[in-house]
Amino acid sequence: MKKLLYIFTMVAVMFTAACSKSDDFAPEHEGKGAVSFSFPVMRSAVSEEVYKMMKFRIYSHSGEEKTLVRLYTYDEIKDMKMWLLAGDYSIAIEGGVKSPASFTDIYYQGSTEFSLAAGEDKSVNVEARPKNTLIKVVFDSTVEQKMTAAQAIIAIDDAFRVENITSGEVASLTYKQTAVGYYIIGEEETSFAWNFSGQVTSKNSTVDKSGVYTPAGGFKEGAMYTITFKYSDDLGGYVTMNVQVDDTIVDYDDVLVFKPEPQITGPALDVVTRVYAGMESLVYDVKAIADLKTLKIALGDQVLTYTEGEDNSAVEDYFTVEQTTEGSNLNWTVTLKDKLLTSVAAGSQKVALTAVDVEGVEGEVDAMLFGEGTYAMAVVDAWNATAKLKAYVNDANASAAKIHYRESGTSEWQVAVATLSSDNVYEAMAEGIDGGRTYEYYLSYGNENKGVTATFKTLGVQIPNGNMEEWSGDSPLLPYISTQWWDTGNHGSSTLGKNVTSNSTEHPASSTGQYSAFLKSQFVGIAGIGKFAAGNLFFGKYLETNGTNGVIGFGQPFSFDYKPKKLVVWYKGRVGTCDYGGGGVSEGDSDKSVIYVWLCNWSGQHKVNTADSSTFINPQTTAQTAEGNVLAYGYWSREISGSDNGADGGWQRLEIPITYREGEGYTGVKPNYLVISCAASSYGDYFAGSTDSYMYVDDIEFVY
């Protein structure tokens, strides 16, 4: 944690009032201004003696030249208001204990420029930073657990010589635990040497390793070099040494700031605090030189503000502010209450506390709070329609934990018992989880709801170009996107100027697009020589023409991410009386329109050759092909009936249920191929059907 050691003045608040006194600006002060400097009421680990070792130099600036005006000790300057001619100045601070290597002695330097106008009375804040280079040694948990008498020696020397260390000829420190050492490093010194030693109790052996580290670009004042030692049992004992460099000085431990900011202290500001309803309240202390005016607590998008002397009823359920007085300072004690603690979202959340005094000076700290409740990290098992829901429980005495869940927008909650799976993480299994939906869930224990409600979404991949909007200009005219997903089995008809499958501007009123697919059964030939061709569209690819027959590949590789329940198709069409017979249907019989879907676990496309009936497939009964299993299927058909005589009744929304086969070779297997087929004449493989039959299809999609 940053340890900004705030140094406060006892008289800063009085300076403004002093400006109004007429005797302050006596004749002898004409053309001069008054300046004072803020020095400490001691509130940190830095001792009074350290400040007494510091020298304070006032310089006058004239262009690029600086002239020493006065030299002061701490006792001389701490309560002084000095009069200086109007102009530009700087104050420089230097002092402390200048040890070559120490765990306690720090040497500081700092400088601040300021300008002073005639008749002006001002206070100047000065900052001093360590002159030292910081070397931190960290003993990894592997060292602490497996070794005894472990120690590391860090010496500012290019070569590690034990006799030099023991004789004190080089600056060195011996670390027996994780600690920070302060070194004064000269320009001629470019490396530090290290030695690590310890006893491995399990092996009754000794480890002793040494090495030299040379930082790129040389050592940096104020930079921290963190050395981490780790131990491994591999190869009979092994030690690794890692160095990390941090040269952002504001992150270092010992920075003296001569600045009257409000200071906020509280429980474990540098670690995460788990919070829950009914826990012991969190208390923070706020201290300042000037009177405190405002306290802001920011949690996510919520900002709660307390202002002294105003109506604060809006925040009193979240936190309280109690005023206390120490000497001339007005201090606050801030207590975070249940309503604030339970509004912390599940997981680690930053809470920013900002105090503002009447002079407008701000002091801020960030507290890390860890909220409990459900969080959006559901693990969905699509093929078993389940989801593993998780929640954080911070109360060690929690009992009867449950997770409640439902589809968003519905009213009934389902309940699943939660069990502890790891440190403060509970899990519950939700069932009946469908795809393409949003679910919400929350935690309860002890008959009370805990935390906020989380949500998760289930996936449900849709059919490419199912809205039939993208078409190629090639012959035959086909529905395309960047990859060809759809095709027709009648490529040969296009060579005779007829397309049995094409796009159409007919579409259902609910469609957001402008096209549908038009499938028209018809005779294709010249001078009576040719064949009947069924209007058809399928998910796959036309492979080749063999005489007057075609070879097609049914199915396309498809990445299913959830179990579809239905295939929805918008349909408009007519079923006619067969004027071409074959394949078990005769002239005068009703034609049949069909739409079917297969979910398959295949090694590749299934090839159908219209010249070979053994390659034909029955969409309702076929469970296996040479390529693998048909795991699930859906089927719709329409024939001439007495109620409609096969007439076109306008657009209809068809819902085709998908049946999943269960049993050996099917259960739990995920499909990897999708087959969809639409035919205005289902006997088209046998070149049989009605030239009166047609269908439009649009907006083909899965329902999960």
C-alpha positions in Angstrom: 0.0 0.0 0.0 1.2 3.5 -0.6 2.2 5.1 2.6 2.0 8.7 1.9 3.2 10.2 5.1 1.1 13.3 5.4 2.6 16.2 7.3 0.2 18.8 8.7 0.6 22.4 9.8 -1.0 23.6 12.9 -1.4 27.2 11.7 -2.3 26.8 8.0 -6.0 27.7 8.6 -5.0 30.9 10.4 -2.9 32.3 7.6 -5.9 33.7 5.6 -7.1 35.6 8.7 -3.6 37.0 9.4 -3.6 38.8 6.0 -6.3 41.2 7.2 -4.2 42.5 10.2 -2.9 45.9 9.4 0.2 45.5 11.6 1.4 42.6 9.4 2.3 45.0 6.7 4.4 47.6 8.5 6.5 50.1 6.6 9.6 48.0 6.9 7.8 45.3 4.9 7.0 47.5 1.9 7.7 45.6 -1.3 7.8 42.3 0.5 5.6 39.3 0.9 5.2 36.9 3.8 5.7 33.2 3.4 5.5 30.2 5.8 6.0 26.5 5.3 3.8 23.6 6.5 5.7 21.3 8.8 4.5 18.3 10.8 2.5 17.5 13.8 4.1 14.1 13.9 1.7 11.4 12.9 3.9 8.8 11.2 6.7 6.4 11.8 9.2 9.1 10.8 10.7 10.4 14.0 11.1 14.0 15.1 14.8 13.5 15.1 14.8 12.8 11.3 13.3 16.2 10.6 15.7 17.8 13.0 18.5 16.5 10.8 17.1 18.2 7.7 18.4 21.4 6.2 16.1 23.9 4.6 17.6 26.2 1.9 15.8 29.3 0.4 17.1 30.3 -3.0 16.3 33.4 -5.0 15.9 33.0 -8.8 17.0 35.5 -11.4 16.7 34.0 -14.8 18.7 30.8 -14.9 20.7 31.7 -11.8 19.9 30.7 -8.2 21.3 32.4 -5.2 21.2 31.0 -1.7 19.3 33.5 0.5 19.1 31.7 3.8 19.8 28.3 5.5 17.6 27.0 8.3 17.2 24.1 10.6 13.9 22.5 11.2 13.5 24.2 14.6 14.2 27.5 13.1 11.8 27.4 10.2 8.9 25.3 11.5 7.0 28.2 13.1 8.5 31.0 11.1 6.8 33.5 8.9 9.5 35.1 6.8 9.5 38.3 4.8 11.1 38.3 1.4 11.3 40.8 -1.5 8.7 40.1 -4.2 10.1 37.7 -6.7 10.7 34.0 -7.6 12.1 31.5 -5.0 12.6 27.9 -4.3 12.9 25.9 -1.0 15.1 22.8 -1.0 15.1 20.1 1.7 17.8 17.6 2.4 18.4 15.4 5.3 17.8 12.2 7.2 20.3 9.4 7.9 22.6 8.7 4.9 23.6 5.1 5.4 25.2 3.1 2.6 22.7 0.2 3.4 20.1 0.1 6.1 16.6 -1.3 6.9 15.7 1.9 8.7 17.8 4.9 7.6 16.3 7.0 4.8 17.8 10.1 3.2 15.4 12.6 1.7 15.6 15.4 -0.8 13.0 17.7 -2.3 12.6 21.1 -3.9 9.6 23.4 -4.6 9.5 26.6 -6.5 7.2 29.5 -5.5 6.6 33.1 -6.4 5.8 35.9 -3.9 4.1 39.2 -4.7 4.4 42.4 -2.6 1.8 42.3 0.2 1.1 38.6 -0.3 0.8 36.3 2.6 1.0 32.6 1.5 1.8 29.1 2.8 4.0 26.8 0.6 3.8 23.0 0.7 7.0 21.1 0.0 7.5 17.4 -0.9 10.6 15.4 -0.1 11.4 11.9 -1.5 13.9 9.2 -0.7 17.4 9.6 -2.2 17.9 5.9 -1.7 17.6 3.0 -4.1 15.1 0.5 -2.6 15.8 -3.3 -2.8 13.0 -5.5 -1.5 13.6 -9.2 -0.9 10.6 -11.5 -1.0 10.8 -15.1 0.2 8.2 -17.1 -1.8 5.9 -19.5 0.0 8.0 -22.4 -1.3 10.9 -21.1 0.7 8.9 -20.5 3.8 7.3 -23.9 3.7 10.3 -26.1 2.7 13.3 -24.4 4.2 14.6 -23.2 7.6 17.3 -20.6 8.4 16.8 -19.1 4.9 18.5 -15.8 4.3 19.6 -13.6 1.5 22.5 -11.2 1.4 22.4 -8.3 -1.0 25.7 -6.5 -1.6 26.4 -3.5 -3.8 29.4 -5.0 -5.5 30.1 -6.4 -8.9 31.5 -9.6 -7.5 30.3 -11.5 -4.5 33.0 -11.8 -2.0 32.0 -13.0 1.5 35.2 -11.5 3.1 34.2 -8.1 1.8 30.8 -8.4 3.3 31.9 -9.6 6.7 34.6 -6.9 6.9 32.2 -4.2 5.9 34.1 -3.2 2.8 31.0 -3.2 0.7 27.4 -2.0 1.5 25.3 -5.1 2.2 22.2 -6.2 4.1 21.2 -9.7 5.3 17.5 -10.5 4.8 16.0 -13.2 7.0 12.4 -12.4 5.9 10.6 -10.3 3.4 11.8 -6.7 3.9 12.8 -3.5 2.1 16.4 -2.2 2.4 17.5 1.3 1.6 20.8 1.8 -0.2 22.8 4.9 -1.2 24.5 3.8 -4.5 27.3 5.8 -6.1 27.6 6.5 -9.8 30.5 4.1 -10.1 28.5 1.1 -8.7 26.7 -0.7 -11.5 25.6 -4.1 -10.0 24.5 -5.8 -6.9 25.5 -9.3 -5.9 23.2 -11.8 -4.1 23.7 -14.9 -2.0 20.9 -17.2 -0.9 21.2 -20.0 1.6 19.1 -22.2 3.7 18.4 -25.7 5.1 16.0 -28.1 3.3 14.5 -30.0 6.2 12.9 -32.8 4.1 16.2 -33.6 2.4 18.6 -32.7 5.3 20.6 -30.7 2.8 21.9 -27.2 2.4 21.2 -24.8 -0.5 23.7 -22.0 -1.2 23.4 -20.0 -4.5 25.0 -16.7 -5.6 24.7 -14.4 -8.5 25.1 -10.9 -9.9 22.4 -8.6 -11.2 23.2 -5.5 -13.4 20.2 -3.3 -14.1 19.9 -1.9 -17.6 20.7 1.7 -17.6 22.2 1.6 -14.2 20.6 2.0 -10.8 17.8 4.6 -10.3 17.3 6.7 -7.2 13.9 6.1 -5.7 13.3 3.0 -7.8 12.4 -0.3 -6.1 14.0 -3.5 -7.2 12.0 -6.5 -5.9 13.9 -9.8 -5.8 11.8 -12.9 -5.3 13.4 -16.2 -4.3 11.6 -19.5 -5.0 12.7 -23.1 -4.2 11.9 -26.3 -6.1 12.6 -29.9 -5.1 13.3 -30.8 -8.7 16.8 -32.0 -9.6 17.8 -32.3 -6.0 17.1 -28.7 -5.1 16.8 -25.6 -7.2 16.6 -21.9 -6.4 15.3 -19.2 -8.8 15.8 -15.5 -8.5 13.5 -13.0 -10.2 13.9 -9.2 -10.3 11.1 -6.7 -11.0 11.8 -2.9 -11.2 9.3 -0.2 -10.4 10.5 3.3 -11.0 7.2 5.1 -10.4 8.2 6.8 -7.2 4.7 7.7 -6.1 4.2 4.0 -5.3 7.1 3.8 -2.8 6.7 3.4 0.9 8.5 6.4 2.3 7.5 9.7 0.6 7.2 12.7 2.8 4.5 15.0 1.6 4.3 18.5 3.1 0.7 19.0 2.1 -2.4 19.5 4.3 -4.7 16.9 2.6 -7.5 15.1 4.6 -6.3 11.6 5.6 -8.5 8.6 5.5 -7.6 5.4 7.4 -9.5 2.2 7.9 -9.6 -1.6 8.0 -7.3 -3.3 5.6 -7.2 -0.7 2.8 -4.5 -2.7 1.1 -6.4 -6.0 1.1 -9.9 -7.2 0.1 -12.5 -7.2 2.8 -15.4 -9.6 2.5 -18.7 -8.0 3.3 -22.2 -9.3 4.1 -25.4 -8.3 5.9 -25.1 -8.4 9.6 -21.3 -8.3 9.8 -19.4 -6.0 12.1 -19.6 -2.6 10.6 -16.6 -1.1 8.7 -15.3 2.1 10.3 -13.0 4.6 8.7 -11.3 7.7 10.3 -11.0 11.0 8.5 -8.6 13.6 9.8 -7.7 17.0 8.4 -6.2 20.4 9.3 -9.0 22.5 7.9 -12.6 21.7 8.9 -14.1 18.9 6.9 -17.0 19.7 4.6 -17.9 16.8 2.3 -17.5 13.0 2.2 -18.2 11.0 -1.0 -18.5 7.3 -1.3 -18.4 5.9 -4.8 -19.5 2.3 -5.4 -19.9 1.4 -9.1 -22.2 3.9 -10.7 -23.6 5.0 -7.3 -22.1 8.1 -5.5 -23.3 8.8 -2.0 -22.5 12.3 -0.6 -22.6 13.6 2.9 -22.2 17.4 3.4 -21.7 19.0 6.7 -24.6 21.3 7.8 -27.0 20.0 5.1 -29.8 17.4 5.0 -28.1 14.0 4.7 -31.1 11.8 5.2 -30.6 10.2 1.8 -27.4 8.5 2.8 -28.0 7.8 6.5 -29.2 4.2 5.8 -25.9 3.6 4.0 -23.3 5.2 6.3 -23.1 7.5 9.3 -20.6 10.3 10.1 -19.7 11.1 13.7 -17.7 14.2 14.4 -14.9 14.3 16.9 -12.4 17.0 17.7 -8.6 16.5 18.3 -6.8 19.7 19.2 -7.6 22.2 16.5 -8.6 19.5 14.0 -12.1 18.5 13.1 -12.1 14.7 12.6 -14.9 12.3 11.4 -15.6 8.7 12.1 -17.4 7.1 9.1 -19.4 3.8 9.7 -20.5 1.8 6.6 -23.9 0.2 7.3 -25.7 -3.0 6.1 -27.5 -1.3 3.2 -24.2 -0.2 1.7 -22.4 -3.5 2.4 -25.2 -5.5 0.8 -25.2 -3.3 -2.3 -21.7 -4.3 -3.1 -21.9 -6.5 -6.2 -20.6 -10.1 -6.0 -16.9 -10.3 -6.2 -14.1 -7.8 -5.7 -15.4 -4.2 -6.0 -13.6 -0.9 -5.5 -15.1 1.6 -3.1 -13.6 5.1 -3.4 -13.8 7.3 -0.2 -13.1 11.0 -0.8 -13.0 13.7 1.9 -13.0 17.4 1.0 -12.2 20.2 3.5 -13.6 23.7 3.5 -10.5 24.9 1.5 -11.5 22.5 -1.3 -8.5 20.2 -0.7 -9.3 16.5 -1.3 -8.0 13.3 0.2 -9.0 9.9 -1.3 -8.4 6.2 -0.6 -9.7 3.1 -2.4 -11.1 0.3 -0.3 -11.5 -3.1 -1.9 -14.7 -4.8 -0.8 -15.7 -8.3 -1.8 -19.5 -8.7 -2.1 -21.5 -11.9 -1.8 -24.3 -13.2 -4.0 -24.6 -14.7 -7.5 -22.4 -13.6 -10.3 -22.6 -14.0 -14.1 -20.4 -17.1 -14.5 -22.9 -19.9 -15.3 -21.5 -23.0 -16.9 -24.1 -24.3 -19.3 -24.4 -28.0 -20.4 -26.4 -27.5 -23.6 -27.2 -31.1 -24.4 -28.5 -31.9 -20.9 -30.3 -28.5 -20.6 -28.6 -27.7 -17.3 -26.5 -24.8 -16.0 -24.1 -24.7 -13.1 -24.8 -21.5 -11.2 -22.3 -20.0 -8.8 -22.5 -17.6 -5.8 -20.1 -16.1 -3.3 -21.0 -16.6 0.4 -18.9 -14.5 2.8 -20.6 -15.4 6.1 -18.8 -18.3 7.6 -21.9 -19.2 9.6 -24.2 -19.3 6.5 -26.6 -22.3 6.3 -29.1 -23.7 3.9 -27.7 -21.9 0.9 -30.0 -21.9 -2.2 -29.9 -20.4 -5.7 -33.2 -19.2 -7.2 -33.4 -19.0 -11.0 -36.0 -18.3 -13.7 -36.2 -17.2 -17.3 -36.3 -13.4 -17.4 -39.8 -12.2 -17.9 -41.5 -15.2 -16.3 -43.0 -15.2 -12.8 -42.1 -18.6 -11.3 -38.7 -19.1 -9.6 -37.1 -22.5 -9.5 -34.9 -23.4 -6.5 -31.6 -25.4 -6.4 -29.7 -26.4 -3.3 -26.2 -24.9 -3.3 -23.2 -26.7 -1.9 -19.7 -25.3 -1.0 -17.3 -26.1 -3.9 -14.2 -24.0 -2.8 -13.3 -21.2 -0.6 -16.6 -19.1 -0.1 -17.9 -20.3 -3.6 -21.2 -22.2 -3.7 -22.6 -24.1 -6.7 -26.0 -25.3 -7.7 -27.3 -27.1 -10.7 -30.2 -25.6 -12.6 -32.3 -27.8 -14.9 -34.6 -27.1 -17.8 -32.3 -24.4 -19.2 -33.2 -23.7 -22.8 -31.1 -22.0 -25.5 -31.4 -18.5 -26.9 -32.8 -17.1 -23.6 -31.8 -14.9 -20.7 -32.0 -16.2 -17.1 -31.7 -14.4 -13.8 -30.7 -15.9 -10.5 -30.0 -14.9 -6.9 -28.6 -16.3 -3.7 -30.4 -16.9 -0.4 -29.3 -18.4 2.9 -30.8 -18.3 6.4 -34.2 -17.6 4.8 -33.0 -14.2 3.5 -32.1 -13.1 0.0 -28.4 -12.0 -0.3 -26.7 -9.8 -2.8 -28.0 -8.6 -6.2 -29.6 -10.7 -8.9 -27.2 -11.8 -11.7 -28.1 -12.8 -15.2 -26.7 -15.1 -17.9 -27.6 -15.8 -21.5 -27.7 -19.1 -23.3 -26.6 -19.4 -26.9 -28.5 -20.8 -29.9 -26.7 -20.6 -33.2 -29.0 -19.8 -36.1 -29.1 -21.0 -39.7 -27.0 -19.0 -42.2 -29.1 -17.0 -44.7 -32.2 -18.5 -43.3 -34.0 -15.3 -44.2 -33.2 -15.9 -47.9 -31.9 -12.4 -48.4 -28.5 -13.1 -50.0 -28.5 -14.5 -53.5 -25.8 -15.2 -56.1 -26.1 -14.0 -59.7 -24.7 -17.2 -61.0 -26.7 -19.7 -63.0 -28.7 -21.3 -61.4 -29.7 -18.4 -59.1 -28.9 -19.6 -55.6 -29.1 -18.3 -52.0 -25.5 -17.4 -51.1 -23.7 -15.6 -48.3 -19.9 -15.5 -48.1 -20.0 -19.3 -48.1 -22.6 -21.3 -50.1 -24.8 -23.0 -47.5 -27.9 -23.7 -49.7 -28.2 -25.3 -53.1 -30.8 -26.9 -55.4 -30.7 -30.3 -57.1 -31.8 -29.0 -60.6 -28.7 -27.3 -62.0 -29.4 -28.9 -65.3 -32.7 -27.1 -65.7 -30.9 -23.7 -65.9 -29.1 -24.8 -69.1 -32.5 -25.0 -70.7 -33.5 -21.5 -69.4 -35.6 -22.7 -66.5 -34.9 -22.3 -62.8 -36.9 -24.5 -60.5 -35.5 -22.5 -57.5 -35.2 -18.8 -57.5 -35.7 -15.7 -55.4 -39.0 -13.9 -55.1 -40.3 -10.7 -53.6 -43.2 -12.6 -52.0 -42.6 -12.7 -48.3 -44.6 -12.9 -45.0 -45.8 -9.6 -43.5 -43.6 -10.3 -40.4 -40.4 -10.6 -42.4 -37.9 -7.8 -42.2 -36.3 -8.7 -45.5 -37.5 -8.4 -49.1 -36.9 -11.9 -50.6 -38.1 -15.5 -50.1 -37.1 -18.7 -52.0 -39.6 -19.9 -54.7 -39.6 -23.6 -55.4 -41.6 -24.5 -58.6 -42.0 -28.0 -59.9 -42.1 -28.2 -63.7 -41.2 -30.2 -66.8 -37.8 -29.3 -68.2 -37.0 -30.2 -71.7 -37.3 -29.4 -75.4 -39.9 -30.6 -77.9 -41.3 -33.0 -75.3 -37.9 -34.5 -74.5 -36.8 -34.0 -70.9 -37.7 -34.8 -67.4 -40.0 -33.6 -64.6 -38.0 -31.5 -62.0 -39.2 -30.8 -58.5 -38.8 -27.4 -57.0 -36.3 -28.0 -54.2 -33.9 -26.3 -51.8 -31.5 -28.0 -49.4 -28.7 -27.3 -47.0 -25.7 -28.8 -48.9 -24.1 -28.6 -52.3 -24.9 -29.8 -55.8 -21.8 -31.9 -56.8 -22.1 -32.9 -60.5 -24.4 -33.7 -63.4 -24.4 -37.3 -64.7 -26.3 -37.3 -68.0 -29.8 -36.2 -67.1 -29.2 -37.1 -63.4 -27.7 -35.2 -60.6 -25.4 -36.0 -57.7 -25.9 -33.9 -54.6 -24.2 -33.7 -51.2 -26.7 -33.4 -48.3 -25.7 -31.5 -45.2 -23.1 -28.9 -44.2 -20.7 -28.9 -41.3 -22.5 -27.0 -38.5 -21.3 -25.9 -35.0 -24.2 -26.5 -32.7 -23.9 -24.7 -29.4 -27.3 -25.8 -28.0 -30.1 -28.3 -28.6 -32.7 -26.8 -30.9 -36.3 -27.9 -30.1 -38.1 -26.9 -33.3 -37.4 -25.7 -36.8 -39.6 -22.8 -37.8 -40.3 -22.1 -41.5 -42.6 -19.6 -43.0 -44.4 -21.4 -45.9 -46.8 -20.5 -48.7 -47.7 -23.0 -51.4 -49.9 -25.3 -53.4 -50.0 -29.1 -53.8 -51.2 -30.3 -57.1 -52.3 -33.6 -58.7 -49.5 -35.7 -60.1 -49.1 -35.5 -63.9 -45.9 -37.5 -63.8 -45.7 -40.8 -62.0 -42.9 -42.9 -60.6 -41.4 -44.1 -57.4 -44.7 -45.4 -56.0 -46.9 -42.6 -57.1 -49.1 -42.6 -60.2 -50.6 -39.9 -62.3 -53.8 -38.6 -60.7 -52.4 -39.1 -57.1 -51.8 -36.2 -54.8 -48.4 -34.7 -54.9 -46.7 -34.2 -51.5 -44.7 -31.1 -50.3 -42.1 -31.8 -47.6 -39.7 -30.0 -45.3 -37.4 -31.9 -43.0 -34.4 -31.3 -40.8 -31.7 -33.7 -39.6 -29.0 -33.2 -36.9 -26.3 -35.6 -37.7 -22.9 -36.8 -36.4 -21.3 -37.5 -39.7 -17.8 -37.8 -41.2 -18.9 -35.9 -44.3 -21.8 -35.1 -46.7 -24.2 -37.8 -47.7 -24.2 -38.2 -51.5 -27.5 -38.8 -53.3 -27.4 -39.9 -57.0 -30.8 -39.6 -58.6 -29.8 -42.5 -60.9 -29.3 -44.8 -57.9 -32.4 -45.2 -55.6 -30.2 -47.0 -53.0 -28.7 -43.6 -52.1 -32.2 -42.1 -51.4 -33.0 -41.5 -47.7 -36.2 -41.5 -45.7 -36.2 -38.5 -43.4 -38.5 -40.1 -40.9 -37.0 -43.6 -40.6 -33.3 -43.3 -41.5 -31.2 -43.5 -38.3 -27.9 -44.3 -39.9 -26.0 -43.7 -43.1 -22.6 -44.6 -44.3 -21.3 -41.3 -42.9 -22.6 -41.9 -39.3 -25.7 -41.4 -37.2 -28.8 -39.2 -37.6 -29.2 -38.1 -34.0 -32.4 -36.0 -34.4 -35.0 -35.3 -37.0 -38.1 -33.1 -37.7 -40.5 -33.7 -40.6 -43.5 -31.8 -42.1 -45.5 -32.8 -45.2 -48.6 -31.7 -47.0 -50.9 -33.5 -49.5 -54.2 -32.6 -51.1 -57.0 -32.8 -48.4 -60.7 -32.4 -48.5 -60.5 -29.2 -46.4 -58.2 -27.2 -48.7 -57.9 -29.2 -52.0 -54.1 -28.4 -51.9 -54.8 -24.7 -52.6 -52.5 -21.8 -51.7 -53.8 -20.5 -48.4 -51.3 -17.8 -47.9 -48.3 -17.5 -45.5 -48.2 -19.9 -42.6 -45.7 -20.2 -39.7 -44.8 -23.9 -39.5 -43.3 -25.2 -36.3 -41.6 -28.5 -36.9 -40.7 -30.4 -33.6 -37.3 -32.0 -33.5 -37.2 -35.6 -32.1 -33.9 -36.8 -30.5 -33.1 -40.4 -30.7 -32.1 -42.0 -27.5 -30.1 -45.1 -26.9 -26.6 -46.5 -27.7 -24.7 -44.4 -30.1 -27.1 -41.5 -29.8 -27.5 -40.3 -26.3 -25.2 -37.5 -25.3 -23.6 -37.3 -28.8 -23.3 -33.8 -30.2 -24.2 -33.3 -33.9 -21.7 -31.7 -36.3 -23.7 -31.7 -39.6 -27.0 -30.1 -40.4 -29.4 -31.2 -43.2 -32.5 -29.1 -44.1 -34.5 -30.0 -47.2 -37.5 -28.3 -48.8 -39.3 -29.8 -51.8 -42.5 -28.8 -53.6 -42.7 -32.4 -54.8 -41.3 -35.0 -52.5 -41.1 -37.6 -55.3 -38.7 -35.5 -57.3 -35.9 -38.0 -56.8 -38.0 -40.3 -59.1 -38.8 -37.4 -61.5 -42.5 -37.7 -60.4 -44.9 -35.1 -59.1 -47.2 -32.3 -60.2 -46.4 -29.3 -62.4 -49.0 -27.4 -60.3 -47.0 -27.8 -57.1 -44.9 -24.9 -55.7 -43.8 -23.5 -52.4 -42.3 -20.3 -51.0 -40.1 -20.6 -47.9 -38.7 -17.8 -45.8 -37.3 -17.0 -42.4 -36.1 -20.5 -41.5 -34.8 -20.6 -38.0 -34.3 -22.8 -34.9 -36.3 -22.4 -31.7 -34.3 -23.5 -28.7 
